[in-house]
Amino acid sequence: MLRWFNRQMRGIQILLLILPIVNWVIEIGVRWSKFIEKPGIGYCVLAILVSIGGMAIGFLDAIWCLLFKHLIFAVSEKDL
């Protein structure tokens, strides 16, 4: 899901991260797919935090995505 998200146009990414319920679903999908792709304690903790309270992190990710063109701690080496 991370690769799919990174392939979207920047405006679509921001829109997906601003819409409340949609951003939570996108965050869960991206974070858990990143954890499955590259297991690590940091990715696991972030995936669990997003699952519990992902909407706030989604809004931070919208700003981060606008500035740096990827999500916080979820850049895919394949998409660079």
N, C-alpha and C positions, 0 to 999 in steps of 0.2 A: 504494500500500500504506500510505502514511503516513495518508491520510484514513481508510482502513479501521481502522487501529490506533487513531487518535484517537477514533473513534466507539464503540469498545468500552467497556464499563463499567470503572471504575478497577481493580476486583478482577481482572478478566480480563486487563487490561494487565499488572498486577504478576505474575500467575501465568505469563503468557507470557514475561516477562522473567526469571523465577526458574528455570524449567525449563532445564537446561543446553543441550541440542541445539536445543530450540525457540527459546531466546533468540537463538542464533546465526543461525538462519534468519530470524527476525523482524528482527533488526538488519540483516542483509544486505539484505533486502527494503526496509526503511524507508530505510536510508541511500542505496542506489542509486536508489530512486524519488525521494528528495529531490534527489539530484544531477541526475537527468534533468529534474525539474521546474524546478530553479533552478541551472543550471551555475555552478560557482565552484571555485576551487582549494581552498578550505577543505572544501567538501562532498566533493570528489574525494579529498582526503587522508584524511578521516574514513571514507569508504566503503571505501577500500583497507585502512586499519587494521582496520576491522571485519571485512573479508573474511579477513584473516590471523589476528587474535586477538580475535574479537568477543565471546567469552564473558565476559571480564573487563569489557569496556565494557557488556555487557548487564546485569551485576549493578549497575554504577554507574547505568545508566539506570533500573533498577527503583527505586532509592532516589530518583533525580531525579524520576521519574514520580510517586512517592508524595508528594513534597513540592510539586512545581510543576505537575503534571497534564499534562506533555508530556516528550518525550525531549530529551536534551541536543542543542542546535543543530538540532532537527528539528521546530520548531513550524510548523504549516501556517497561513498567513494565512486560508485558506478555512474552517478549522475554528474560528477564534477568534470 
